[in-house]
Each structure stands twice: as structure tokens, then as C-alpha cells.
Amino acid sequence: MTDAPTKLLILGTGALAKSAMELVSADETLKVSAIIDTGDGSMVGEEFLGMRVQGDLSDLPRFKIQGAKAVFPACDDPGEKQKALEAAAKVKYQVIALRHPTAIIADSARLGEGGFIGAGVIIGAEAKLGRGCSVGAGAIIEAGASIGEGCSIAAGAIIAPGAVVAAGTSVALGQIVQ
């Protein structure tokens, strides 16, 4: 007998949420039970990737009562992601991280909760990623680099060895940070 999949809420309706939904659909241990609008509420009731957006952050207690156990902060905006993480913490949800199976992550690297690691990402030895960081496809984070909480590292970006990226920073497509 196998365990039932963990009921998961996707917090956000942007590009990161689309990537997250794809990874979760391939993971037999997780099942999306609802998508939550973390912005102005305009997406509530709208369809998103075949599911209806069922509420906003004020609805998190209701979904907990209905059996949701975990959240993934899939917000594209760092400030919105921080707000979503704070709302989830108040209701005591487990915050999960998602990583694409093609990502290469050194054993000594440390990844914060709620992070997203895209396809083909390489993370070097002793690199540190803070809570809620997202790293787009093909990005490289070299050994010893430090990425603050809530950062967004776009596809193809390169973070040099030992570089420091401040919390809440967005690194552009293909940008090199030394």
C-alpha cells in the first residue's frame, strides 16, 4: 500500500507557477489541490493550466481544514513571494522546494525552503541559496556563491564563485554577477 500524495497549494499564477505545475504533475508524492492568487485577487475564479484559481491568501486556513498540507510559493515577484511565505507560516503549512530532475546540485550546497531549481541548473560546492529563491533553466551558481532570500535568478544567468546576491534581487536573463 502506498501513501496518498501530499495535497499541495500552488501560491501564484505567473510563469513560475506554470513551471511548478509541470514538475508537480510528474511527482507521484504531490497533488495540487488548489491554485491561490497571491496578487490583487483578479485571478480568483479564472482558469489557470486547466484548474480554476480557488482563492487568495486569506483562504489558506480553509484549505488547511480541507486537508492541504504543503505550499509552494510560485510567485514571480520577490515581494509577493515573501508575503505568500508569511501567510503560509501563520497557518503552519509545510513549505516545499521543487527541483527539476536534470539539475546538478553539489552535495555541500545548501538550498532554502520554498526554492525552485529549473532544468539544467548547476549549483556548485558550498553555494548557499536563501529561502524562496528561484533559479531559471540553465543558470549556473558557482562554488561558494551566496544568494539571499527571495531572489530570482533568470535562465542562463551565471553567478561567479564567491559572489553575493542580496535578498530580494532579480538577476536578468543571461546576466553575469561577479
WOTAVEN-V730998 format. One line per field, one symbol per residue. phi: phi as a letter, one per 30 degrees, with the letter a starting at -180 (. if undefined). psi: psi as a letter, one per 30 degrees, with the letter a starting at -180 (. if undefined). burial: # if it has 16 or more other ideal C-beta (glycine too) atoms within 10 Angstrom, else .. A space follows every 10 residues. Layout:
phi = ???
psi = ???
burial = ???
This chain:
phi = .cdddddbcc ckbcdddddd eddddccddb bdcaccdccd iddejddbhi bddclbddce ddddddjdcb bbdcdddedd dddddddddd ciddcccbbd dcdcbeeddc cddidbcddi dbbdehdbcd eidbbdeidb cdeidbcdei dbcdeidbcd eidbcdeidc cdeidccc
psi = klkklkkkkj jlgaeeeeee eeeeffjffk kkflkkkgbg fffkflkjhg kkkgaafffe eeeeeggkfl lkjhkekeee eeeeeeeeee ghkkjllkkk ffkjkkefkk kllglkjakg kkjlkgkkkl kgkkjlkglk jlkflkklkg ljjlkflkjl kflkjlkgkk klkgkkk.
burial = .....##### ####.##.## #.##.....# .########. ..##...#.. ..#####.## ..##...##. ########.# #####.##.. #.#.###### ..#.#...#. ##.####### ####.##### ########## ##.####### #########. ..#.#..### #.....#.
